[in-house]
Each structure stands twice: as structure tokens, then as C-alpha cells.
């Protein structure tokens, strides 16, 4: 009986360690995914939606930022 007195504690510690490893892996993968999404969004906002004037053919004609001749 004395040999099994700490078995439950050891099992709980192992379960907690295993769950911690899974949680850390999930947080890392979510962080990488969010980082890629934010970089993509930043590129879209800086390239596609930048304001400016184009002489003839604008990439998006809906912005009405053409130079009148």
C-alpha cells in the first residue's frame, strides 16, 4: 500500500505535462497563422488600396483616381 501512495499524483503531473505540451503547440501554430494573415493583410492594404494618381490605366477603375487629360 505504501508503494502506491503517490501514484495518483504522478499520473496527474504526467497528464498536466502532456496537456501543456499540446496547448503550447496549438498556441504556436495559431500564432504563426495569425502572423501570416496580418502580413498578407498589410500587403493588401499597402499595395491594393494605396491612393495615388495614374496617367492612363488604373489597376482599379472604381477608385476614380485617373489623371484627366
PyMOL Python script that loads the backbone (N, CA, C, O; Angstrom):
from pymol import cmd

cmd.read_pdbstr("""\
ATOM      1  N   UNK A   1       0.814  -1.195   0.000  1.00  0.00           N
ATOM      2  CA  UNK A   1       0.000   0.000   0.000  1.00  0.00           C
ATOM      3  C   UNK A   1       0.855   1.256   0.000  1.00  0.00           C
ATOM      4  O   UNK A   1       0.497   2.253  -0.627  1.00  0.00           O
ATOM      5  N   UNK A   2       1.985   1.214   0.700  1.00  0.00           N
ATOM      6  CA  UNK A   2       2.853   2.369   0.770  1.00  0.00           C
ATOM      7  C   UNK A   2       3.461   2.718  -0.589  1.00  0.00           C
ATOM      8  O   UNK A   2       3.736   3.887  -0.858  1.00  0.00           O
ATOM      9  N   UNK A   3       3.671   1.727  -1.441  1.00  0.00           N
ATOM     10  CA  UNK A   3       4.301   1.957  -2.736  1.00  0.00           C
ATOM     11  C   UNK A   3       3.389   2.714  -3.694  1.00  0.00           C
ATOM     12  O   UNK A   3       3.884   3.405  -4.585  1.00  0.00           O
ATOM     13  N   UNK A   4       2.065   2.601  -3.536  1.00  0.00           N
ATOM     14  CA  UNK A   4       1.123   3.233  -4.446  1.00  0.00           C
ATOM     15  C   UNK A   4       0.573   4.552  -3.910  1.00  0.00           C
ATOM     16  O   UNK A   4      -0.360   5.099  -4.499  1.00  0.00           O
ATOM     17  N   UNK A   5       1.100   5.064  -2.850  1.00  0.00           N
ATOM     18  CA  UNK A   5       0.534   6.260  -2.237  1.00  0.00           C
ATOM     19  C   UNK A   5       0.695   7.507  -3.104  1.00  0.00           C
ATOM     20  O   UNK A   5      -0.152   8.397  -3.029  1.00  0.00           O
ATOM     21  N   UNK A   6       1.733   7.612  -3.915  1.00  0.00           N
ATOM     22  CA  UNK A   6       1.950   8.801  -4.751  1.00  0.00           C
ATOM     23  C   UNK A   6       1.643   8.570  -6.211  1.00  0.00           C
ATOM     24  O   UNK A   6       1.953   9.423  -7.042  1.00  0.00           O
ATOM     25  N   UNK A   7       1.047   7.447  -6.550  1.00  0.00           N
ATOM     26  CA  UNK A   7       0.798   7.109  -7.946  1.00  0.00           C
ATOM     27  C   UNK A   7      -0.180   8.085  -8.599  1.00  0.00           C
ATOM     28  O   UNK A   7       0.040   8.490  -9.741  1.00  0.00           O
ATOM     29  N   UNK A   8      -1.226   8.463  -7.925  1.00  0.00           N
ATOM     30  CA  UNK A   8      -2.212   9.387  -8.494  1.00  0.00           C
ATOM     31  C   UNK A   8      -1.586  10.748  -8.754  1.00  0.00           C
ATOM     32  O   UNK A   8      -1.865  11.384  -9.770  1.00  0.00           O
ATOM     33  N   UNK A   9      -0.740  11.192  -7.834  1.00  0.00           N
ATOM     34  CA  UNK A   9      -0.073  12.478  -8.018  1.00  0.00           C
ATOM     35  C   UNK A   9       0.824  12.455  -9.241  1.00  0.00           C
ATOM     36  O   UNK A   9       0.834  13.410 -10.018  1.00  0.00           O
ATOM     37  N   UNK A  10       1.568  11.395  -9.422  1.00  0.00           N
ATOM     38  CA  UNK A  10       2.448  11.259 -10.583  1.00  0.00           C
ATOM     39  C   UNK A  10       1.625  11.211 -11.869  1.00  0.00           C
ATOM     40  O   UNK A  10       2.004  11.818 -12.871  1.00  0.00           O
ATOM     41  N   UNK A  11       0.512  10.500 -11.846  1.00  0.00           N
ATOM     42  CA  UNK A  11      -0.340  10.431 -13.031  1.00  0.00           C
ATOM     43  C   UNK A  11      -0.909  11.805 -13.373  1.00  0.00           C
ATOM     44  O   UNK A  11      -0.945  12.179 -14.545  1.00  0.00           O
ATOM     45  N   UNK A  12      -1.347  12.553 -12.384  1.00  0.00           N
ATOM     46  CA  UNK A  12      -1.865  13.893 -12.636  1.00  0.00           C
ATOM     47  C   UNK A  12      -0.785  14.809 -13.193  1.00  0.00           C
ATOM     48  O   UNK A  12      -1.052  15.619 -14.081  1.00  0.00           O
ATOM     49  N   UNK A  13       0.419  14.684 -12.682  1.00  0.00           N
ATOM     50  CA  UNK A  13       1.529  15.502 -13.184  1.00  0.00           C
ATOM     51  C   UNK A  13       1.828  15.155 -14.642  1.00  0.00           C
ATOM     52  O   UNK A  13       2.070  16.051 -15.451  1.00  0.00           O
ATOM     53  N   UNK A  14       1.813  13.879 -14.981  1.00  0.00           N
ATOM     54  CA  UNK A  14       2.060  13.471 -16.367  1.00  0.00           C
ATOM     55  C   UNK A  14       0.947  13.947 -17.303  1.00  0.00           C
ATOM     56  O   UNK A  14       1.217  14.405 -18.413  1.00  0.00           O
ATOM     57  N   UNK A  15      -0.286  13.837 -16.856  1.00  0.00           N
ATOM     58  CA  UNK A  15      -1.413  14.317 -17.669  1.00  0.00           C
ATOM     59  C   UNK A  15      -1.317  15.827 -17.865  1.00  0.00           C
ATOM     60  O   UNK A  15      -1.540  16.327 -18.967  1.00  0.00           O
ATOM     61  N   UNK A  16      -0.987  16.547 -16.806  1.00  0.00           N
ATOM     62  CA  UNK A  16      -0.838  18.003 -16.904  1.00  0.00           C
ATOM     63  C   UNK A  16       0.295  18.378 -17.852  1.00  0.00           C
ATOM     64  O   UNK A  16       0.159  19.318 -18.634  1.00  0.00           O
ATOM     65  N   UNK A  17       1.406  17.659 -17.792  1.00  0.00           N
ATOM     66  CA  UNK A  17       2.528  17.938 -18.687  1.00  0.00           C
ATOM     67  C   UNK A  17       2.156  17.668 -20.142  1.00  0.00           C
ATOM     68  O   UNK A  17       2.511  18.444 -21.028  1.00  0.00           O
ATOM     69  N   UNK A  18       1.449  16.581 -20.388  1.00  0.00           N
ATOM     70  CA  UNK A  18       1.019  16.249 -21.737  1.00  0.00           C
ATOM     71  C   UNK A  18       0.057  17.309 -22.282  1.00  0.00           C
ATOM     72  O   UNK A  18       0.190  17.735 -23.429  1.00  0.00           O
ATOM     73  N   UNK A  19      -0.891  17.725 -21.478  1.00  0.00           N
ATOM     74  CA  UNK A  19      -1.831  18.771 -21.905  1.00  0.00           C
ATOM     75  C   UNK A  19      -1.120  20.102 -22.130  1.00  0.00           C
ATOM     76  O   UNK A  19      -1.494  20.863 -23.023  1.00  0.00           O
ATOM     77  N   UNK A  20      -0.113  20.381 -21.339  1.00  0.00           N
ATOM     78  CA  UNK A  20       0.655  21.611 -21.522  1.00  0.00           C
ATOM     79  C   UNK A  20       1.406  21.598 -22.849  1.00  0.00           C
ATOM     80  O   UNK A  20       1.457  22.610 -23.547  1.00  0.00           O
ATOM     81  N   UNK A  21       1.988  20.457 -23.195  1.00  0.00           N
ATOM     82  CA  UNK A  21       2.689  20.361 -24.474  1.00  0.00           C
ATOM     83  C   UNK A  21       1.740  20.551 -25.654  1.00  0.00           C
ATOM     84  O   UNK A  21       2.078  21.226 -26.626  1.00  0.00           O
ATOM     85  N   UNK A  22       0.568  19.963 -25.566  1.00  0.00           N
ATOM     86  CA  UNK A  22      -0.429  20.134 -26.629  1.00  0.00           C
ATOM     87  C   UNK A  22      -0.864  21.592 -26.719  1.00  0.00           C
ATOM     88  O   UNK A  22      -0.989  22.132 -27.819  1.00  0.00           O
ATOM     89  N   UNK A  23      -1.094  22.231 -25.584  1.00  0.00           N
ATOM     90  CA  UNK A  23      -1.523  23.629 -25.573  1.00  0.00           C
ATOM     91  C   UNK A  23      -0.461  24.547 -26.153  1.00  0.00           C
ATOM     92  O   UNK A  23      -0.780  25.459 -26.915  1.00  0.00           O
ATOM     93  N   UNK A  24       0.788  24.318 -25.802  1.00  0.00           N
ATOM     94  CA  UNK A  24       1.876  25.148 -26.325  1.00  0.00           C
ATOM     95  C   UNK A  24       1.977  24.985 -27.840  1.00  0.00           C
ATOM     96  O   UNK A  24       2.173  25.969 -28.553  1.00  0.00           O
ATOM     97  N   UNK A  25       1.846  23.760 -28.338  1.00  0.00           N
ATOM     98  CA  UNK A  25       1.872  23.534 -29.783  1.00  0.00           C
ATOM     99  C   UNK A  25       0.738  24.240 -30.500  1.00  0.00           C
ATOM    100  O   UNK A  25       0.934  24.812 -31.572  1.00  0.00           O
ATOM    101  N   UNK A  26      -0.451  24.199 -29.909  1.00  0.00           N
ATOM    102  CA  UNK A  26      -1.593  24.877 -30.515  1.00  0.00           C
ATOM    103  C   UNK A  26      -1.403  26.389 -30.529  1.00  0.00           C
ATOM    104  O   UNK A  26      -1.713  27.038 -31.527  1.00  0.00           O
ATOM    105  N   UNK A  27      -0.907  26.949 -29.456  1.00  0.00           N
ATOM    106  CA  UNK A  27      -0.690  28.398 -29.388  1.00  0.00           C
ATOM    107  C   UNK A  27       0.348  28.821 -30.417  1.00  0.00           C
ATOM    108  O   UNK A  27       0.192  29.856 -31.066  1.00  0.00           O
ATOM    109  N   UNK A  28       1.398  28.037 -30.571  1.00  0.00           N
ATOM    110  CA  UNK A  28       2.421  28.375 -31.569  1.00  0.00           C
ATOM    111  C   UNK A  28       1.850  28.344 -32.980  1.00  0.00           C
ATOM    112  O   UNK A  28       2.106  29.250 -33.773  1.00  0.00           O
ATOM    113  N   UNK A  29       1.080  27.309 -33.297  1.00  0.00           N
ATOM    114  CA  UNK A  29       0.533  27.220 -34.649  1.00  0.00           C
ATOM    115  C   UNK A  29      -0.476  28.333 -34.919  1.00  0.00           C
ATOM    116  O   UNK A  29      -0.525  28.866 -36.028  1.00  0.00           O
ATOM    117  N   UNK A  30      -1.270  28.685 -33.932  1.00  0.00           N
ATOM    118  CA  UNK A  30      -2.205  29.797 -34.094  1.00  0.00           C
ATOM    119  C   UNK A  30      -1.442  31.105 -34.275  1.00  0.00           C
ATOM    120  O   UNK A  30      -1.829  31.943 -35.088  1.00  0.00           O
ATOM    121  N   UNK A  31      -0.365  31.281 -33.524  1.00  0.00           N
ATOM    122  CA  UNK A  31       0.448  32.491 -33.664  1.00  0.00           C
ATOM    123  C   UNK A  31       1.072  32.619 -35.038  1.00  0.00           C
ATOM    124  O   UNK A  31       1.102  33.711 -35.605  1.00  0.00           O
ATOM    125  N   UNK A  32       1.572  31.513 -35.584  1.00  0.00           N
ATOM    126  CA  UNK A  32       2.153  31.544 -36.922  1.00  0.00           C
ATOM    127  C   UNK A  32       1.075  31.872 -37.954  1.00  0.00           C
ATOM    128  O   UNK A  32       1.301  32.675 -38.860  1.00  0.00           O
ATOM    129  N   UNK A  33      -0.081  31.258 -37.817  1.00  0.00           N
ATOM    130  CA  UNK A  33      -1.177  31.533 -38.744  1.00  0.00           C
ATOM    131  C   UNK A  33      -1.627  32.979 -38.700  1.00  0.00           C
ATOM    132  O   UNK A  33      -1.855  33.592 -39.743  1.00  0.00           O
ATOM    133  N   UNK A  34      -1.757  33.531 -37.501  1.00  0.00           N
ATOM    134  CA  UNK A  34      -2.147  34.938 -37.370  1.00  0.00           C
ATOM    135  C   UNK A  34      -1.086  35.869 -37.932  1.00  0.00           C
ATOM    136  O   UNK A  34      -1.411  36.882 -38.551  1.00  0.00           O
ATOM    137  N   UNK A  35       0.171  35.533 -37.721  1.00  0.00           N
ATOM    138  CA  UNK A  35       1.257  36.354 -38.246  1.00  0.00           C
ATOM    139  C   UNK A  35       1.216  36.403 -39.764  1.00  0.00           C
ATOM    140  O   UNK A  35       1.377  37.468 -40.359  1.00  0.00           O
ATOM    141  N   UNK A  36       0.999  35.249 -40.392  1.00  0.00           N
ATOM    142  CA  UNK A  36       0.899  35.209 -41.855  1.00  0.00           C
ATOM    143  C   UNK A  36      -0.307  36.002 -42.340  1.00  0.00           C
ATOM    144  O   UNK A  36      -0.228  36.695 -43.355  1.00  0.00           O
ATOM    145  N   UNK A  37      -1.416  35.905 -41.627  1.00  0.00           N
ATOM    146  CA  UNK A  37      -2.624  36.635 -42.026  1.00  0.00           C
ATOM    147  C   UNK A  37      -2.419  38.142 -41.920  1.00  0.00           C
ATOM    148  O   UNK A  37      -2.834  38.894 -42.801  1.00  0.00           O
ATOM    149  N   UNK A  38      -1.783  38.575 -40.850  1.00  0.00           N
ATOM    150  CA  UNK A  38      -1.547  40.006 -40.664  1.00  0.00           C
ATOM    151  C   UNK A  38      -0.577  40.523 -41.729  1.00  0.00           C
ATOM    152  O   UNK A  38      -0.755  41.629 -42.241  1.00  0.00           O
ATOM    153  N   UNK A  39       0.440  39.738 -42.065  1.00  0.00           N
ATOM    154  CA  UNK A  39       1.366  40.152 -43.121  1.00  0.00           C
ATOM    155  C   UNK A  39       0.656  40.265 -44.454  1.00  0.00           C
ATOM    156  O   UNK A  39       0.889  41.211 -45.206  1.00  0.00           O
ATOM    157  N   UNK A  40      -0.213  39.303 -44.754  1.00  0.00           N
ATOM    158  CA  UNK A  40      -0.968  39.348 -46.008  1.00  0.00           C
ATOM    159  C   UNK A  40      -1.909  40.549 -46.035  1.00  0.00           C
ATOM    160  O   UNK A  40      -2.021  41.231 -47.054  1.00  0.00           O
ATOM    161  N   UNK A  41      -2.570  40.801 -44.936  1.00  0.00           N
ATOM    162  CA  UNK A  41      -3.465  41.943 -44.864  1.00  0.00           C
ATOM    163  C   UNK A  41      -2.698  43.246 -45.021  1.00  0.00           C
ATOM    164  O   UNK A  41      -3.161  44.159 -45.705  1.00  0.00           O
ATOM    165  N   UNK A  42      -1.545  43.342 -44.401  1.00  0.00           N
ATOM    166  CA  UNK A  42      -0.717  44.540 -44.548  1.00  0.00           C
ATOM    167  C   UNK A  42      -0.280  44.762 -45.982  1.00  0.00           C
ATOM    168  O   UNK A  42      -0.251  45.894 -46.465  1.00  0.00           O
ATOM    169  N   UNK A  43       0.060  43.675 -46.662  1.00  0.00           N
ATOM    170  CA  UNK A  43       0.465  43.812 -48.063  1.00  0.00           C
ATOM    171  C   UNK A  43      -0.705  44.288 -48.909  1.00  0.00           C
ATOM    172  O   UNK A  43      -0.547  45.173 -49.750  1.00  0.00           O
ATOM    173  N   UNK A  44      -1.878  43.706 -48.689  1.00  0.00           N
ATOM    174  CA  UNK A  44      -3.060  44.110 -49.460  1.00  0.00           C
ATOM    175  C   UNK A  44      -3.384  45.573 -49.209  1.00  0.00           C
ATOM    176  O   UNK A  44      -3.660  46.324 -50.145  1.00  0.00           O
ATOM    177  N   UNK A  45      -3.349  45.972 -47.952  1.00  0.00           N
ATOM    178  CA  UNK A  45      -3.679  47.366 -47.645  1.00  0.00           C
ATOM    179  C   UNK A  45      -2.662  48.337 -48.217  1.00  0.00           C
ATOM    180  O   UNK A  45      -3.027  49.444 -48.613  1.00  0.00           O
ATOM    181  N   UNK A  46      -1.397  47.950 -48.269  1.00  0.00           N
ATOM    182  CA  UNK A  46      -0.384  48.871 -48.776  1.00  0.00           C
ATOM    183  C   UNK A  46      -0.294  48.867 -50.299  1.00  0.00           C
ATOM    184  O   UNK A  46       0.015  49.899 -50.895  1.00  0.00           O
ATOM    185  N   UNK A  47      -0.555  47.733 -50.939  1.00  0.00           N
ATOM    186  CA  UNK A  47      -0.412  47.653 -52.390  1.00  0.00           C
ATOM    187  C   UNK A  47      -1.719  47.920 -53.132  1.00  0.00           C
ATOM    188  O   UNK A  47      -1.752  48.705 -54.079  1.00  0.00           O
ATOM    189  N   UNK A  48      -2.761  47.284 -52.712  1.00  0.00           N
ATOM    190  CA  UNK A  48      -4.016  47.353 -53.453  1.00  0.00           C
ATOM    191  C   UNK A  48      -4.808  48.620 -53.158  1.00  0.00           C
ATOM    192  O   UNK A  48      -5.492  49.139 -54.041  1.00  0.00           O
ATOM    193  N   UNK A  49      -4.728  49.110 -51.965  1.00  0.00           N
ATOM    194  CA  UNK A  49      -5.565  50.238 -51.581  1.00  0.00           C
ATOM    195  C   UNK A  49      -4.795  51.542 -51.428  1.00  0.00           C
ATOM    196  O   UNK A  49      -5.313  52.503 -50.858  1.00  0.00           O
ATOM    197  N   UNK A  50      -3.573  51.586 -51.927  1.00  0.00           N
ATOM    198  CA  UNK A  50      -2.808  52.824 -51.796  1.00  0.00           C
ATOM    199  C   UNK A  50      -3.416  53.878 -52.720  1.00  0.00           C
ATOM    200  O   UNK A  50      -3.832  53.581 -53.840  1.00  0.00           O
ATOM    201  N   UNK A  51      -3.457  55.090 -52.233  1.00  0.00           N
ATOM    202  CA  UNK A  51      -4.031  56.166 -53.034  1.00  0.00           C
ATOM    203  C   UNK A  51      -2.943  56.770 -53.894  1.00  0.00           C
ATOM    204  O   UNK A  51      -1.787  56.865 -53.481  1.00  0.00           O
ATOM    205  N   UNK A  52      -3.309  57.163 -55.051  1.00  0.00           N
ATOM    206  CA  UNK A  52      -2.350  57.764 -55.964  1.00  0.00           C
ATOM    207  C   UNK A  52      -3.052  58.148 -57.243  1.00  0.00           C
ATOM    208  O   UNK A  52      -4.272  58.037 -57.363  1.00  0.00           O
ATOM    209  N   UNK A  53      -2.269  58.598 -58.187  1.00  0.00           N
ATOM    210  CA  UNK A  53      -2.803  59.027 -59.460  1.00  0.00           C
ATOM    211  C   UNK A  53      -2.092  58.244 -60.545  1.00  0.00           C
ATOM    212  O   UNK A  53      -0.865  58.136 -60.538  1.00  0.00           O
ATOM    213  N   UNK A  54      -2.845  57.705 -61.464  1.00  0.00           N
ATOM    214  CA  UNK A  54      -2.240  57.009 -62.586  1.00  0.00           C
ATOM    215  C   UNK A  54      -2.656  57.714 -63.877  1.00  0.00           C
ATOM    216  O   UNK A  54      -3.783  58.189 -64.012  1.00  0.00           O
ATOM    217  N   UNK A  55      -1.737  57.768 -64.796  1.00  0.00           N
ATOM    218  CA  UNK A  55      -1.947  58.567 -66.006  1.00  0.00           C
ATOM    219  C   UNK A  55      -3.005  57.966 -66.928  1.00  0.00           C
ATOM    220  O   UNK A  55      -3.892  58.688 -67.381  1.00  0.00           O
ATOM    221  N   UNK A  56      -2.939  56.676 -67.217  1.00  0.00           N
ATOM    222  CA  UNK A  56      -3.877  56.113 -68.196  1.00  0.00           C
ATOM    223  C   UNK A  56      -4.724  54.989 -67.629  1.00  0.00           C
ATOM    224  O   UNK A  56      -5.941  55.134 -67.511  1.00  0.00           O
ATOM    225  N   UNK A  57      -4.122  53.903 -67.285  1.00  0.00           N
ATOM    226  CA  UNK A  57      -4.878  52.716 -66.898  1.00  0.00           C
ATOM    227  C   UNK A  57      -4.645  52.413 -65.425  1.00  0.00           C
ATOM    228  O   UNK A  57      -3.583  51.916 -65.048  1.00  0.00           O
ATOM    229  N   UNK A  58      -5.609  52.703 -64.617  1.00  0.00           N
ATOM    230  CA  UNK A  58      -5.522  52.390 -63.202  1.00  0.00           C
ATOM    231  C   UNK A  58      -5.836  50.918 -62.991  1.00  0.00           C
ATOM    232  O   UNK A  58      -6.584  50.314 -63.759  1.00  0.00           O
ATOM    233  N   UNK A  59      -5.265  50.360 -61.960  1.00  0.00           N
ATOM    234  CA  UNK A  59      -5.491  48.956 -61.659  1.00  0.00           C
ATOM    235  C   UNK A  59      -6.960  48.721 -61.330  1.00  0.00           C
ATOM    236  O   UNK A  59      -7.566  47.760 -61.805  1.00  0.00           O
ATOM    237  N   UNK A  60      -7.524  49.603 -60.515  1.00  0.00           N
ATOM    238  CA  UNK A  60      -8.950  49.552 -60.211  1.00  0.00           C
ATOM    239  C   UNK A  60      -9.575  50.840 -60.723  1.00  0.00           C
ATOM    240  O   UNK A  60      -9.226  51.931 -60.272  1.00  0.00           O
ATOM    241  N   UNK A  61     -10.492  50.711 -61.658  1.00  0.00           N
ATOM    242  CA  UNK A  61     -11.118  51.921 -62.200  1.00  0.00           C
ATOM    243  C   UNK A  61     -12.173  52.471 -61.243  1.00  0.00           C
ATOM    244  O   UNK A  61     -12.592  53.618 -61.394  1.00  0.00           O
ATOM    245  N   UNK A  62     -12.598  51.704 -60.292  1.00  0.00           N
ATOM    246  CA  UNK A  62     -13.621  52.153 -59.362  1.00  0.00           C
ATOM    247  C   UNK A  62     -13.142  53.224 -58.406  1.00  0.00           C
ATOM    248  O   UNK A  62     -13.966  53.867 -57.756  1.00  0.00           O
ATOM    249  N   UNK A  63     -11.853  53.439 -58.296  1.00  0.00           N
ATOM    250  CA  UNK A  63     -11.335  54.430 -57.358  1.00  0.00           C
ATOM    251  C   UNK A  63     -11.389  55.845 -57.907  1.00  0.00           C
ATOM    252  O   UNK A  63     -11.276  56.810 -57.150  1.00  0.00           O
ATOM    253  N   UNK A  64     -11.559  55.977 -59.199  1.00  0.00           N
ATOM    254  CA  UNK A  64     -11.646  57.293 -59.852  1.00  0.00           C
ATOM    255  C   UNK A  64     -10.440  58.166 -59.541  1.00  0.00           C
ATOM    256  O   UNK A  64     -10.580  59.346 -59.219  1.00  0.00           O
ATOM    257  N   UNK A  65      -9.263  57.580 -59.640  1.00  0.00           N
ATOM    258  CA  UNK A  65      -8.057  58.355 -59.357  1.00  0.00           C
ATOM    259  C   UNK A  65      -7.220  58.545 -60.632  1.00  0.00           C
ATOM    260  O   UNK A  65      -5.991  58.585 -60.580  1.00  0.00           O
ATOM    261  N   UNK A  66      -7.908  58.661 -61.771  1.00  0.00           N
ATOM    262  CA  UNK A  66      -7.209  58.868 -63.031  1.00  0.00           C
ATOM    263  C   UNK A  66      -6.876  60.337 -63.209  1.00  0.00           C
ATOM    264  O   UNK A  66      -7.524  61.206 -62.626  1.00  0.00           O
ATOM    265  N   UNK A  67      -5.869  60.609 -64.013  1.00  0.00           N
ATOM    266  CA  UNK A  67      -5.491  61.961 -64.344  1.00  0.00           C
ATOM    267  C   UNK A  67      -6.327  62.388 -65.560  1.00  0.00           C
ATOM    268  O   UNK A  67      -6.338  61.713 -66.589  1.00  0.00           O
ATOM    269  N   UNK A  68      -7.004  63.488 -65.420  1.00  0.00           N
ATOM    270  CA  UNK A  68      -7.803  63.958 -66.567  1.00  0.00           C
ATOM    271  C   UNK A  68      -6.897  64.661 -67.548  1.00  0.00           C
ATOM    272  O   UNK A  68      -6.027  65.444 -67.166  1.00  0.00           O
ATOM    273  N   UNK A  69      -7.113  64.368 -68.840  1.00  0.00           N
ATOM    274  CA  UNK A  69      -6.268  64.976 -69.893  1.00  0.00           C
ATOM    275  C   UNK A  69      -6.736  66.330 -70.303  1.00  0.00           C
ATOM    276  O   UNK A  69      -6.129  66.956 -71.171  1.00  0.00           O
TER     277      UNK A  69
END
""", "prot")
cmd.dss("prot")
cmd.show_as("cartoon", "prot")
cmd.util.cbc("prot")
cmd.orient("prot")
